[in-house]
Amino acid sequence: MTIIDIINGLKNKQFSCYELIKFILKKIKKNNKDLNCFITIEYKTALKEAKKYDFLRKFNQNNLLNGIPIAYKDIFCTKGIKTTCGSNFLKNFIPTYNSTLIEKLKYYGFINLGKTNMDEFAMGSFNESSYFGQVKNPWNLNLVSGGSSGGSASAISAGLIPASLGTDTGGSIRLPSSYCGITGLKPTYGYLSRYGIISYSSSLDQAGPMAHTVEDCAILLNLLSGYDKLDSTNIKLNKYNFLNYINNSISGIKIGLPIEYLKNINSKFSCLIQDAINIYKKLGINFVDISLPYIESAISAYYIIVSAEAASNLAKYDGIKYGYYKINPKSLKDLYINPRTIGFGKQVKNRILTGTYILNNIKYFIKAKKIRNYISNNFIKIFKKVNAIIIPTTKYRANKFNKKNQKLNLQQDIYTISINLAGLPVINIPIGFINKCPIGFQIITPPFTENLLLNIAHSYQKNTNWHLNYPNIL
Ligand code: GLN
């Protein structure tokens, strides 16, 4: 069910909130054994809250959103609930406060069913690097779910939750959304508060909603937006009701198709993109070829920037305040080194070492920043000619689990990261299947035009039903 289905079901008394939550928790318990999409499941509190909302509903003291189930990527701090960030280092970390976005949804009455699995510290594209194990793809258990917000994508796709919040530093909302056949939105950098989200690369990290439909993402974005003085990068903007924009006509809009992004994809993928383009053409959209060069350099620039920022952000995990291990240190050095050696996985250590090297050789960082500026300026130039851009989300469909996947990581990120480097809003929507495995494409618009972005994406979903296909999970 979508969020809208659940709102209607509760309103029309098709089920009580308690019945709904109990049913879903049972389904999560059963399927999590295979999918491994949850790290923590909140059985007791979820049922208690469901009872509370049924009580309020009985006396008409509820609002429409009271009792909607949700789960959060385990990177969002949740008061009193373990927040691991997929790491051994934080496996016992219990925050004393909620991140702003969670606090907002709690205020509106969403029920937190738990914390979803993720790549350790959000570093990865396949959800293979979590300390808590790999997350499986509900369309085929031999395939990866995609990362780093793979637990959220897998759980939504399997029908265990209608929606979730993920984070996207270099594609972590869009890539698993594409692999699992769901809708995932990364808003403009600075649009949603990052307060209480464990930092990976602060100049790129951005949270966003993941759900079945654009309409549900619009509902969540309505609730999540709004200035937060606790995040210094959060931008003060007028509040929108995105639901008022999603049904606008898109006739006459101009969309750019970057030649560099479309030339190397396989023919099945090309056909599906062409089908989507044809649907848009029927809706009155004009397509023009554009050029977004320097894709390869975007990868190098991205990995230099994220590694440097990660090395800096992860320096606070010193084994004293966070991640205490019962090892008797013989020296201060011992005290620092042991927990970091035991607590971090291979991928995280790799980024810290690379990042530390880069911070000591600042010329690489400066060069990467220049490439980043070049990429951003190029997007700005192109948006003078077109209203939006469409590109595939990934180069291939979801792959099998494999230790060598980390090399593939770089190739799969090729379509997602330049959008983060430029800070633009972007959404993944499902556009079909290759060998029974879903794939999606991305729509990108200029900064802070989430209303246009959702409008273009929703217009596609009104004319197709790829987003309404569900894997066979009981
Ligand atoms: N795969 C990218 C990385 O490992 C993206 C991660 C993300 O968006 N959190 O950095």
Residues whose N, C-alpha, C, O or C-beta is under 5 A from the ligand:
A	BS01	LIG	A122 M123 G124 S125 S148 T167 D168 T169 G170 G171 S172 D413
